[in-house]
Amino acid sequence: MWWKVDLWTRHLIHIFPAYNAGYAILAATIGLTIYVLLLLFLTSSQDPGIVPRNSHPPVEEFSYDASAPHALQFPRVKEVMVNGVHVKMKYCETCMIYRPPRCSHCSKCDNCVERFDHHCPWVGQCIGERNYRYFFCFVASAAVLCIYVCAMCGLYIRLLMNRGHYSVGKAIKESPASLAVMAYCFICFWFVGGLTGFHSYLIVTNKTTYENIKYKYSNQPNVYDHGCVLNCHEVLCKKRKPSKINLRAIVQEEQEVARPQTSSSNIREDEAPHRPRAKVEDDLEMGLDILKTTGRRTDKFSDEELEPATGSNGIEYRMPDSETEIPVTRTKTEIFNEVRDLDLSVSNGAQSSSPEQEQHPDKLC
């Protein structure tokens, strides 16, 4: 393209020497190209209006579910008044914030953007409140540049026809690159020109691309329409809000305390946490439940493993030491038989020591 501009300049300098038309065309082409590239840079590099995300859900919005006592719930939607109309503010699960009106979450950038229009893959950036005017000026100036280059190519072919008295076909054969550039700019104009027309309509009606699609299917009224003049002033001339993102700030990483997930199969006996034991009653018929609450089993109750204890009926009996290791291969029947034998032996000792208990042996059970 720049080769063609240089060629146009050489010929137009000689054709219009009094007005320096060749230099004017060259300067206009360079200036317009730099302007388009500058707008492209501003569109892709500016903060589109990202809303900072929270590291924790909003505490003031906590609510507890009676059916699930340990589950926290949030109201998914809040309502605010905009021009006398209720507008919903949805809760964003990713950013953990309530999105302001006209704000939406971009799945490509993974951020909530104020006045979200769309995500443009050609500029690699979301189009939002803070860079929308740059985007519109970019596509509009690109459309103007396409028209300008296409017009200059046509003018150059016309000059070739006048200079050599050529027909259109002969002029194109002499400069086929002009036809190729014209075709390329014509195709590009259909894209950027179409975008310019569509976004001009959105600016006049004060809509975004996202809202235009949303209102089309939901039949919702546009509560942000203030008239053609005010809409254009709000989008193109209104002072931009300052960015809410400090790109130079140091990211503070939260210190998360990891809770170790342990299972009973891989915890050693000396590392197991001490849990309070259930109170042991003196009813020896509940011996099986006693062993269940203590969580230990034994093969044989020896005198060294028994400690004296006194129940509510004054009978002394012994229970196994809490630190005694017990194999887990015992069956419930064997444990119950051993507890019953221990019950009988203690009962016999109690009968020989108390004459009152000999008359009422059932009180031992």
WOQUI-V700006 format. One line per field, one symbol per residue. ss: DSSP state (H for helix, E for strand, L for the rest). phi: phi as a letter, one per 20 degrees, with the letter a starting at -180 (. if undefined). burial: 1 if it has 9 or more other ideal C-beta (glycine too) atoms within 8 Angstrom, else 0. A space follows every 50 residues. Layout:
BEGIN
ss->???
phi->???
burial->???
END
This chain:
BEGIN
ss->LHHHHHHHHHHHHHHLLLLLHHHHHHHHHHHHHHHHHHHHHHHHHLLLLE ELLLLLLLHHHLEELLLLLLLEELLLEEEEEELLEEEEEEEELLLLEELL LLLEEELLLLEEELLLLEEELLLLEEELLLLHHHHHHHHHHHHHHHHHHH HHHHHHHHHHHHHHLLLHHHHHHHLHHHHHHHHHHHHHHHHHHHHHHHHH HHHHHLLLHHHHHHHHHHLLLLLLLLLHHHHHHHHHHLLLLLLLLLLLLL LLLLLLLLLLLLLLLLLLLLLLLLLLLLLLLLLHHHHHHHHHHHLLLLLL LLHHHEEEEELLLLLEEEEELLLLLLLLLLLHHHHHHHHHHHHHHHHHHH HHHLHHHHHLHHHHL
phi->.ffffffffffffffdffdlfffffffffffffffffffffffedfffof efeeecffffdfbdeffcfedeccffccdceclmcfdedeeeffelceff gmdbeeffembecflfeadeffdmbfdcfecfffffffffffffffffff fffffffffffffdleefffffffcfffffffffffffffffffffffff ffffelcdffffffffeelefeededofffffffeddffffffedefefe feefeeefefedcfeddfffdfffdfeffeeeeffeffffffffmccceb eeffeddfbcefeneebccfffefecfdefefffffffffffffffffff ffecfffffcffffe
burial->00011111111110110001111111011001101100110111011111 10110011000100000000000100000001000010101100111110 01111100101111111111001011111111011111111111111111 01111111111001010001110010011011001101100110110010 01111111111101100000010110000011111100000010000000 00000000000000001000000000000101010011011011011100 10001100101000101101000101000100001101110110011001 100000100010010
END
